[in-house]
Amino acid sequence: MDLEQLEAVSLAVAEHRNVDTVLRMIVDRLSRDASCALARIWLVDGEELRLVASAGESDRLGGRFSRFAVGTGKIGKIAASREGVLIEDVRKDGAWIADGEWVQERGVRSFAGQPLKYRGEVLGVLAIFSRRPLGAVEARWLEVFARHAAIAIANARAFEEIDGLRRRLEMENEYLREEVSEGMGGILGNGAAIERLRRQIDVVAPTSANVLIVGESGTGKELVARAVHAQSARRDSPLVKVNCASVPNELFESEFFGHVRGAFTGALRDRVGRFQLADGGTLFLDEVGEIPVQLQAKLLRVLQEGEFERVGEDKTRKVDVRVIAATNRNLKEEIAKGHFRQDLYYRLSVFPIVTPTLREHIEDIAGLAQHFVEQAARKLNVAVPKLSEANLAELQQYDWPGNVRELQHVVERALIQGPRGKLVFDLSAKERKVASGALTRDELKRLERVGIEDALRRAKGKIYGPGGAAELLGMKGTTLASRIAALGIEKSGR
C-alpha cells in the first residue's frame, strides 16, 4: 500500500465514531494489500496490551499472542519505548519472531510495528507482517498512518464517551420522571413507631453504611430508602432503583452490570448497568430476596471491592455506590433454605431498619387518611370530602393487611365510587379486628379519643370554623367541644 492509499484509508477511518468500527477498518484496509499476511492492533489496558483487532491470515482475538505485558515481547517493547520497530528480513533476525513455523508457512519476510500515540499518550501498537521486504520508506509511511489511526481511535473514544454520557443522562431523566410520577411524599405520621423510624434514619443517613429495610408490603420501605439518600452526602447524586422481583433471571447480570454489544442475542448496543448508573450515588435494591443465588456472589464482590465487569467484556470497572436493600421476606429463613447467601446478608444488613406495620401506629390512621383524601381529590379534580367520626372509627377497626398502601387505595376507591361529598369504605369484614357492634365502651372511648386528638393536632387546637377540628371530623363544633370535655382532652391535641 503506497502513501496515497494510506491517506485514503486514514480519511475513511476518521469518518467513523465507533471504536470497534475504527479498529476493524484499520486492519481490514491494511490487510487488503496482497503482500500483507497479517495486520493487528493491541490497545493498552492497564499494565498490558490487549489484542482488539486482527485481519489477514487470522482474525482471532484469542490465543497466546492476545496479551502482552508492557515491555515484554516486541509488541510490549514498542509500547514501552514509544518507538517503532522495523525488521526488514525476519529470516536474519529470528530473535524477534515468536512463532518461526507460522512465519515460514505464510512466507513472511518483514515485520513493522508502530506505537499509536495521541497527545503524548501511547494508546496501543499497530503491527503488520509482510510477505515482501519492507524498508525505511514503508516504515515511515506506517508511522504517518499510525498517527492518523491514533487520532481516529481517540476521537471515536471521545464520541463514545459523549454518547455514553448522553445515554446515562437519558436514563437518569427516565428515573426522575418515574420518581415524579410515583410521588416523592415523605414519611407521614407522628406516632411512637414512626418517630423511632425517623430517629433510625437520622442516625444512619450521614454514614456510608449499607442499609437493609425489612417490613411487610405497603409499609413504605421505598420512602425510607429515599429519606436515607436525601439526608446523606450523596443527595446530589442519583438514587437508582431496581425492582428485583420484576427482572427475569437471565437478565439480572446485564441489569446490574450492563453489557457490551453482541454479548448475547438481542444485545444490539452497549448498555450501562444500574451499578454504573448509580456511581457516586445510591442503588436501591427493592425485593432483594428475589436475586438468583448464582448472581449473589457477583453482587457480593461489587459490594466488597467496588469492581465489576459488563457482560461480554473483560475490562474491570470501578464504582462507588451505597446500597440500600429492602425485602418483605425473612432472609434468615431464606439462608437456611439455601436461597440466600449468608455473607451477602451480613454485607447488606450493616444497619437494619424495620418498617412498622399500620397496626403498630393506629394513632396515625386519621392523619394518613386525611392526607390520602386530599391527594386523591386533587388527582380527581373534586372537592375534598369530610372524614366523619364514623369514617375514622371504621378505618381504625380494620386490620390493614396491606398497610399504608392499602389505606391509600381504599381511600382513593371510596372517592371514585362513593356519592359526592360522602365517603363509603369498602373494607372486608373478616379483616376487622373486632366485629361491628362488639367494641367495649373503653375501646370506643379510646378510638374516639385517638380521632379527636389527631384532628386537634392537625387543626393546631382550633375547634370551630374553616380548618377547625370539628370540620375535619364532620361534626358540629358544639358537639366536639362537649366530647372534648367529656373525654378530658386538652384542646391543643397533646
C-alpha positions as a printed Julia matrix, in Angstrom:
494×3 Matrix{Float64}:
   0.0     0.0    0.0
   1.53    3.33  -1.05
   1.29    6.67   0.73
  -1.71    7.79  -1.32
  -3.63    4.65  -0.38
  -2.7     5.08   3.28
  -4.02    8.65   3.21
  -7.29    7.46   1.67
  -7.66    4.85   4.41
  -6.91    7.47   7.08
  -9.66    9.75   5.78
 -12.18    6.89   5.59
 -11.37    5.76   9.14
 -11.67    9.29  10.53
 -15.33    9.44   9.46
 -16.43    6.79  11.97
 -17.31    7.37  15.61
 -17.45    3.81  16.91
 -14.18    2.49  18.33
 -14.8    -1.13  17.24
 -15.6     0.03  13.71
 -12.48    2.19  13.53
 -10.22   -0.61  14.76
 -11.71   -3.14  12.39
 -11.48   -0.79   9.43
  -7.79   -0.05  10.05
  -6.69   -3.7    9.98
  -9.12   -4.63   7.2
  -7.82   -1.9    4.89
  -4.17   -2.75   5.62
  -4.74   -6.47   5.02
  -6.3    -5.85   1.59
  -2.77   -5.46   0.2
  -1.87   -8.91  -1.12
   1.57   -8.68   0.46
   0.15   -8.17   3.97
  -0.05  -11.52   5.77
  -1.43  -10.08   8.99
  -2.39   -6.67  10.43
  -3.12   -6.3   14.13
  -3.83   -3.71  16.81
  -3.22   -4.1   20.52
  -4.55   -1.41  22.91
  -3.14   -0.53  26.3
  -5.25   -1.94  29.14
  -3.65   -1.09  32.46
  -0.18   -2.66  32.56
  -0.68   -4.81  29.49
  -1.64   -4.69  25.82
  -4.79   -6.47  24.67
  -5.4    -7.63  21.09
  -8.52   -5.84  19.83
  -8.4    -6.16  16.02
  -6.86   -8.65  13.59
  -7.18   -9.23   9.84
  -5.4   -11.25   7.19
  -4.29  -14.81   7.87
  -6.12  -14.75  11.22
  -8.93  -12.67  12.67
  -8.92  -14.48  16.03
  -8.55  -12.24  19.06
  -7.63  -15.02  21.46
  -4.59  -17.22  21.77
  -1.07  -16.84  23.15
  -0.4   -13.51  21.41
  -3.6   -11.79  22.54
  -1.95  -10.14  25.55
   1.49   -8.72  26.24
   2.79   -7.04  29.36
   4.09   -3.58  28.56
   7.83   -4.02  27.96
   7.58   -7.74  27.13
   7.99   -9.13  23.59
   8.3    -6.99  20.5
   4.78   -5.56  20.92
   5.28   -4.75  24.59
   8.68   -3.19  23.89
   7.25   -0.93  21.18
   4.68    0.38  23.7
   7.3     0.82  26.43
   9.91    2.51  24.2
   7.31    4.58  22.31
   9.39    3.93  19.18
   8.62    1.98  16.01
  10.34   -1.28  15.08
  11.26   -2.47  11.56
  12.62   -5.93  10.85
  13.48   -5.88   7.15
  14.28   -9.61   6.94
  12.87  -11.82   9.7
  14.99  -14.73   8.49
  18.08  -12.87   9.65
  16.59  -11.63  12.93
  14.84  -14.62  14.43
  15.09  -13.28  17.98
  12.11  -11.02  17.27
   9.92  -13.83  15.92
   7.9   -15.81  18.46
   6.45  -18.39  16.01
   9.01  -19.24  13.33
   6.85  -22.01  11.87
   3.93  -19.64  11.27
   6.27  -17.09   9.65
   7.69  -19.71   7.31
   4.3   -21.17   6.33
   2.92  -17.69   5.47
   6.03  -16.57   3.65
   6.52  -13.58   5.95
   9.63  -11.53   5.08
   9.28   -8.34   7.15
   7.69   -7.01  10.34
   6.85   -3.38  11.12
   5.24   -2.04  14.29
   4.4     1.5   15.38
   3.09    2.9   18.68
  -0.32    4.54  18.47
   0.44    7.86  20.15
  -2.03   10.65  20.85
  -1.15   13.79  22.78
   1.85   12.15  24.4
  -0.04    9.02  25.45
   0.55    5.57  23.95
  -2.88    4.12  23.16
  -1.54    0.86  21.75
   0.51   -0.74  18.98
  -0.19   -1.22  15.26
   1.78   -4.03  13.55
   1.93   -5.66  10.12
   3.59   -8.88   8.93
   4.51   -8.52   5.23
   5.29  -11.11   2.56
   7.55   -8.65   0.74
  10.55   -6.82   2.15
   9.8    -3.53   3.88
  12.29   -0.69   4.04
  12.69    2.7    5.67
  10.2     4.34   3.26
   7.44    1.88   4.1
   8.23    2.18   7.81
   7.89    5.96   7.51
   4.53    5.6    5.77
   3.29    3.28   8.52
   4.43    5.79  11.15
   2.38    8.53   9.49
  -0.59    6.19   9.19
  -0.27    5.19  12.88
  -0.54    8.85  13.86
  -3.76    9.24  11.89
  -5.06    5.95  13.28
  -4.35    7.07  16.86
  -6.27   10.3   16.28
  -9.2     8.35  14.81
  -9.22    5.97  17.81
  -9.05    8.84  20.31
 -11.85   10.7   18.55
 -14.02    7.58  18.4
 -13.45    7.03  22.12
 -14.43   10.62  22.83
 -17.61   10.29  20.77
 -18.47    7.02  22.54
 -17.89    8.64  25.92
 -20.13   11.56  24.96
 -22.76    9.14  23.68
 -22.47    7.12  26.89
 -22.93   10.25  28.99
 -25.92   11.21  26.88
 -27.5     7.77  27.37
 -26.76    7.91  31.08
 -28.4    11.33  31.29
 -31.42   10.0   29.42
 -31.66    7.06  31.81
 -31.3     9.34  34.84
 -34.05   11.57  33.43
 -36.2     8.49  32.95
 -35.68    7.53  36.58
 -36.5    11.08  37.67
 -39.7    11.03  35.62
 -40.68    7.75  37.24
 -40.0     9.19  40.67
 -42.1    12.25  39.97
 -44.98   10.14  38.66
 -44.81    7.84  41.69
 -44.72   10.76  44.09
 -41.95   11.91  46.36
 -44.02   12.25  49.56
 -42.25   11.98  52.88
 -42.85    9.63  55.8
 -46.16   10.65  57.39
 -47.22   10.12  60.97
 -46.45   11.27  64.48
 -46.88    8.06  66.44
 -44.15    6.49  68.56
 -43.34    3.83  65.93
 -42.85    6.43  63.18
 -40.76    8.63  65.45
 -38.46    5.64  66.16
 -38.19    5.08  62.4
 -37.23    8.71  61.81
 -34.55    8.52  64.51
 -33.04    5.44  62.85
 -32.94    7.25  59.51
 -31.29   10.28  61.13
 -28.59    8.05  62.63
 -27.64    6.03  59.52
 -28.21    8.52  56.68
 -25.0    10.57  57.14
 -22.84    7.42  57.19
 -21.72    5.27  54.25
 -23.18    2.07  55.74
 -25.33   -0.23  53.64
 -28.9    -0.45  54.89
 -31.37   -3.36  54.86
 -35.01   -2.3   55.19
 -37.31   -5.1   56.32
 -41.08   -4.91  56.57
 -44.43   -6.07  55.31
 -45.68   -4.99  51.89
 -47.09   -1.49  51.9
 -45.15   -0.2   54.9
 -43.19    2.41  52.95
 -39.8     0.75  52.52
 -39.07    2.8   49.41
 -39.92    6.03  51.24
 -37.37    5.07  53.89
 -34.74    4.44  51.19
 -35.44    7.83  49.64
 -35.21    9.51  53.05
 -31.84    7.87  53.79
 -30.5     9.01  50.42
 -31.93   12.53  50.76
 -30.23   13.03  54.14
 -26.88   11.59  53.02
 -23.8    13.21  51.5
 -24.83   11.57  48.2
 -28.09   13.54  47.95
 -26.94   15.43  44.84
 -26.06   12.18  43.02
 -28.61    9.76  41.56
 -30.77    7.37  43.54
 -31.28    4.42  41.18
 -33.92    1.79  41.87
 -34.02   -1.85  40.78
 -37.18   -3.84  41.45
 -35.53   -7.26  41.68
 -38.9    -9.03  41.55
 -39.55   -7.72  38.03
 -36.2    -8.68  36.44
 -36.11  -12.0   34.51
 -33.46  -14.37  35.88
 -31.48  -14.41  32.63
 -31.22  -10.6   32.58
 -30.15   -9.93  36.18
 -26.43   -9.7   35.4
 -27.0    -7.34  32.47
 -29.44   -5.25  34.55
 -26.92   -4.82  37.37
 -23.65   -4.58  35.48
 -24.55   -3.75  31.86
 -23.36   -5.48  28.69
 -21.43   -4.82  25.51
 -22.85   -5.06  22.02
 -23.04   -8.66  20.84
 -22.66  -10.15  24.32
 -25.84  -12.18  23.75
 -28.75  -12.39  21.35
 -30.58   -9.08  21.41
 -27.61   -7.06  22.73
 -27.63   -4.63  19.82
 -25.59   -1.94  21.58
 -23.62   -1.32  24.74
 -25.78   -0.86  27.82
 -24.92    0.83  31.11
 -25.88   -1.24  34.16
 -27.57    0.07  37.29
 -24.37   -0.02  39.37
 -22.54    2.2   36.88
 -25.56    4.47  36.6
 -25.59    4.89  40.4
 -21.84    5.61  40.6
 -21.3     8.26  43.26
 -24.88    7.86  44.46
 -27.2     5.23  45.93
 -28.59    2.0   44.5
 -31.92    0.84  45.95
 -32.43   -2.92  45.54
 -36.12   -3.45  46.19
 -37.19   -7.06  46.92
 -33.54   -8.09  47.23
 -34.59  -11.61  48.25
 -35.56  -12.28  44.63
 -31.97  -12.13  43.33
 -30.9   -15.57  41.99
 -28.32  -17.38  44.11
 -25.95  -17.72  41.14
 -25.69  -13.92  40.84
 -25.33  -13.22  44.54
 -21.57  -13.92  44.5
 -21.04  -11.22  41.85
 -23.2    -8.82  43.84
 -21.12   -9.56  46.93
 -17.92   -8.82  45.01
 -19.04   -5.38  43.87
 -20.17   -4.59  47.43
 -16.82   -5.68  48.87
 -14.4    -4.42  46.23
 -16.38   -1.88  44.2
 -15.45   -3.72  40.98
 -17.41   -5.42  38.2
 -17.3    -6.33  34.52
 -20.03   -5.83  31.95
 -21.44   -8.96  30.35
 -19.25   -9.86  27.37
 -16.38   -7.62  28.45
 -13.25   -8.44  30.46
 -12.47   -4.84  31.41
 -12.79   -4.29  35.16
 -14.68   -1.13  36.14
 -14.65    0.67  39.49
 -17.72    2.17  41.13
 -18.52    3.98  44.37
 -22.09    3.04  45.27
 -24.03    2.92  48.54
 -26.55    0.09  48.56
 -29.91    0.22  50.28
 -31.82   -3.07  50.06
 -35.4    -3.88  51.0
 -37.37   -7.08  51.43
 -40.6    -8.41  52.89
 -39.04  -11.86  53.23
 -37.35  -13.38  56.26
 -33.83  -13.58  54.82
 -32.57  -15.71  57.69
 -35.11  -18.36  56.71
 -34.01  -17.98  53.07
 -30.4   -18.55  54.16
 -31.41  -21.74  55.96
 -33.13  -22.95  52.78
 -30.04  -22.18  50.69
 -31.82  -19.43  48.74
 -29.71  -16.52  50.03
 -26.01  -16.23  50.85
 -25.22  -15.56  54.48
 -22.15  -13.45  53.64
 -24.26  -11.27  51.33
 -26.88  -10.87  54.05
 -24.27   -9.6   56.51
 -22.83   -7.26  53.89
 -26.27   -5.76  53.18
 -27.57   -5.58  56.74
 -24.84   -3.41  58.26
 -27.69   -1.26  59.59
 -31.12   -2.97  59.54
 -34.32   -0.92  59.71
 -37.73   -2.49  60.34
 -40.67   -0.51  58.95
 -43.67   -0.65  61.32
 -46.99   -2.08  60.2
 -50.0     0.21  60.22
 -51.33   -1.89  63.11
 -48.37   -0.65  65.15
 -49.23    3.03  64.71
 -53.01    3.09  64.58
 -52.91    6.6   66.02
 -51.65    7.84  62.63
 -54.55    6.41  60.61
 -56.64    9.6   60.83
 -53.81   11.82  59.58
 -52.83    9.4   56.83
 -56.43    9.02  55.69
 -56.89   12.8   55.54
 -53.67   13.14  53.51
 -54.8    10.49  51.03
 -58.28   12.03  50.78
 -56.8    15.41  49.85
 -54.29   13.81  47.47
 -56.96   11.76  45.69
 -59.32   14.73  45.47
 -56.64   16.8   43.71
 -55.96   13.93  41.33
 -59.67   13.5   40.51
 -60.31   17.26  40.48
 -63.16   17.02  43.01
 -63.94   18.81  46.27
 -62.27   17.38  49.35
 -64.9    15.35  51.22
 -65.07   15.25  55.01
 -63.81   12.33  57.01
 -66.5    11.77  59.59
 -66.09   10.35  63.06
 -67.75    7.18  61.83
 -65.29    7.0   58.92
 -62.32    7.24  61.26
 -63.72    4.66  63.67
 -64.27    2.27  60.76
 -60.72    2.75  59.49
 -59.25    2.25  62.95
 -61.1    -1.03  63.47
 -59.7    -2.58  60.3
 -56.62   -4.85  60.48
 -54.85   -3.44  57.35
 -53.02   -6.47  55.96
 -51.81   -4.24  53.1
 -50.72   -1.48  55.49
 -50.39    2.15  54.37
 -50.58    1.28  50.68
 -53.9    -0.48  51.22
 -55.2     2.52  53.17
 -54.31    4.78  50.25
 -56.1     2.51  47.76
 -59.18    2.19  49.98
 -59.46    5.97  50.25
 -58.97    6.52  46.51
 -61.57    3.85  45.71
 -64.06    5.5   48.07
 -63.66    8.84  46.3
 -64.13    7.25  42.89
 -67.11    5.05  43.76
 -68.88    6.89  46.57
 -71.54    9.62  46.39
 -70.21   13.15  46.0
 -69.2    14.52  49.39
 -69.69   11.24  51.27
 -67.08    8.55  51.87
 -68.03    4.87  51.99
 -65.12    2.49  52.53
 -65.05   -0.97  51.03
 -63.49   -2.97  53.87
 -63.66   -6.74  54.2
 -65.48   -7.69  57.39
 -63.18  -10.65  58.02
 -60.22   -8.29  58.3
 -61.76   -6.18  61.07
 -60.09   -6.54  64.43
 -63.46   -6.67  66.22
 -66.84   -7.42  64.68
 -69.1    -4.42  64.21
 -71.0    -3.64  67.4
 -68.68   -5.77  69.55
 -66.43   -2.94  70.79
 -66.41   -2.38  74.53
 -67.17    1.03  76.0
 -63.5     1.58  76.82
 -62.44    0.6   73.26
 -64.93    3.03  71.76
 -63.68    5.82  74.0
 -60.08    5.05  73.08
 -60.82    5.13  69.36
 -62.82    8.33  69.76
 -60.01    9.95  71.76
 -57.4     8.98  69.1
 -59.5    10.51  66.31
 -60.23   13.75  68.18
 -56.64   14.23  69.35
 -55.38   13.76  65.81
 -57.89   16.26  64.43
 -56.9    18.81  67.08
 -53.23   18.33  66.21
 -53.89   18.94  62.53
 -56.07   21.97  63.34
 -53.45   23.27  65.8
 -56.01   23.29  68.6
 -58.72   25.12  66.63
 -62.21   23.65  67.09
 -64.64   25.94  65.24
 -64.69   27.41  61.74
 -62.89   26.56  58.48
 -59.98   24.21  59.02
 -61.06   23.53  62.59
 -61.12   20.08  64.18
 -64.92   19.93  64.02
 -64.85   20.47  60.25
 -62.17   17.8   59.85
 -64.29   15.33  61.81
 -67.54   16.25  60.04
 -69.4    17.22  63.21
 -70.75   20.36  64.88
 -68.35   22.46  66.9
 -70.55   22.38  69.98
 -70.77   18.58  69.83
 -67.0    18.28  69.51
 -66.45   20.7   72.42
 -68.71   18.6   74.65
 -66.9    15.38  73.66
 -63.52   17.02  74.37
 -64.72   17.99  77.83
 -66.22   14.54  78.49
 -63.05   12.75  77.49
 -60.74   15.19  79.3
 -58.79   16.01  76.14
 -56.55   19.08  76.03
 -57.66   21.43  73.26
 -54.11   21.58  71.93
 -54.49   17.92  70.98
 -51.43   16.9   73.01
